[in-house]
Amino acid sequence: MVGIVIATETFRPLVLAQAKARKLDPNLVVVKHPVGGLNATELDERIGAAFEGLRLEMKQ
């Protein structure tokens, strides 16, 4: 099973530190902070931008 962790750029260091402590290498998608308080359209745009970035990384 493969999982993906989605975190805002503010929480990226925390996610990586927790993963390192558990000897894990997370599949991490980082989105612009904050996501709280966004309306549905704004959140959809943020997710779309993260997905496009992920697709570009996978092609390389």
C-alpha positions as CSV (number, residue, x, y, z in Angstrom):
1,M,0.0,0.0,0.0
2,V,1.2,3.5,-0.8
3,G,0.2,6.6,1.1
4,I,0.7,10.3,0.5
5,V,1.0,12.9,3.2
6,I,-0.4,16.3,2.4
7,A,0.9,19.2,4.5
8,T,1.3,22.9,4.2
9,E,4.7,24.4,3.8
10,T,4.6,25.5,7.5
11,F,4.3,22.0,8.7
12,R,6.8,20.4,6.3
13,P,9.7,20.4,8.8
14,L,7.5,18.8,11.5
15,V,6.3,16.0,9.1
16,L,9.9,15.3,8.0
17,A,11.2,15.2,11.6
18,Q,8.4,12.8,12.7
19,A,9.1,10.6,9.6
20,K,12.8,10.6,10.4
21,A,12.2,9.6,14.0
22,R,10.2,6.6,12.7
23,K,12.7,5.8,10.0
24,L,10.1,6.5,7.2
25,D,10.5,8.2,3.9
26,P,7.1,9.9,3.3
27,N,5.5,10.6,0.0
28,L,5.0,14.2,0.8
29,V,2.9,16.8,-1.1
30,V,3.4,20.3,0.1
31,V,0.8,23.0,-0.4
32,K,0.9,26.7,0.3
33,H,-0.1,27.7,3.8
34,P,-2.7,28.2,5.1
35,V,-5.6,26.1,3.9
36,G,-7.9,26.8,6.9
37,G,-10.5,29.3,6.0
38,L,-10.3,28.8,2.3
39,N,-13.6,28.5,0.4
40,A,-14.2,25.5,-1.8
41,T,-12.9,27.2,-5.0
42,E,-9.7,28.4,-3.3
43,L,-9.0,25.0,-1.9
44,D,-9.6,23.3,-5.2
45,E,-7.1,25.7,-6.8
46,R,-4.5,24.9,-4.2
47,I,-5.0,21.2,-4.6
48,G,-4.8,21.5,-8.4
49,A,-1.5,23.4,-8.1
50,A,-0.1,20.8,-5.8
51,F,-1.2,18.0,-8.1
52,E,0.4,19.6,-11.1
53,G,3.6,20.0,-9.2
54,L,3.5,16.3,-8.3
55,R,2.9,15.3,-11.9
56,L,5.9,17.4,-13.0
57,E,8.1,15.7,-10.4
58,M,7.0,12.2,-11.4
59,K,7.9,12.9,-15.0
60,Q,11.5,13.7,-14.1
